[in-house]
Amino acid sequence: MSNAWIVLGICVIVVLGAALPLIRQRDQTPPPPPKETLRNWRNEK
């Protein structure tokens, strides 16, 4: 049974480690929108 608790603890640590950077970025300003690389050549005159 102790092996199951160790595996469960490792899984929780991995999930929290992956989620913490995502939670911290909410306080920062959003990144700028990506530049448009494709132009619509059909509508150009």
Backbone torsions as a table, in degrees:
resi	resn	phi	psi	omega
1	MET	NA	-32.1	-178.5
2	SER	-66.9	-28.5	177.0
3	ASN	-65.1	-37.3	178.7
4	ALA	-64.7	-39.1	178.2
5	TRP	-66.8	-36.9	178.2
6	ILE	-65.5	-44.9	179.0
7	VAL	-64.6	-41.9	178.4
8	LEU	-63.2	-40.6	178.0
9	GLY	-64.3	-40.3	178.0
10	ILE	-65.0	-41.0	178.1
11	CYS	-62.6	-41.3	179.2
12	VAL	-65.2	-41.5	179.8
13	ILE	-64.0	-41.0	179.5
14	VAL	-65.5	-43.7	-179.4
15	VAL	-65.7	-44.1	178.7
16	LEU	-65.4	-38.8	177.9
17	GLY	-63.2	-34.1	178.1
18	ALA	-78.4	-29.0	-175.3
19	ALA	-85.0	-27.4	-176.2
20	LEU	-60.8	-45.4	177.7
21	PRO	-61.8	-33.2	179.5
22	LEU	-70.0	-35.8	179.7
23	ILE	-71.8	-37.9	-178.2
24	ARG	-68.4	-29.6	-176.1
25	GLN	-74.2	-10.1	179.8
26	ARG	-66.0	-31.1	-177.3
27	ASP	-76.6	-20.7	-178.3
28	GLN	-82.4	164.8	177.3
29	THR	-70.7	149.2	-179.2
30	PRO	-68.2	152.1	179.5
31	PRO	-68.6	155.4	179.3
32	PRO	-66.1	153.0	-179.5
33	PRO	-66.0	149.0	179.8
34	PRO	-67.5	150.7	178.4
35	LYS	-73.2	147.5	177.2
36	GLU	-78.8	124.2	-178.7
37	THR	-102.3	-22.3	179.0
38	LEU	-100.9	130.5	177.9
39	ARG	-105.2	150.6	-180.0
40	ASN	-87.6	93.8	-176.4
41	TRP	-75.5	-13.8	179.4
42	ARG	-73.1	-32.1	-176.3
43	ASN	-93.7	-2.8	179.8
44	GLU	-75.0	141.1	179.4
45	LYS	-116.6	NA	NA
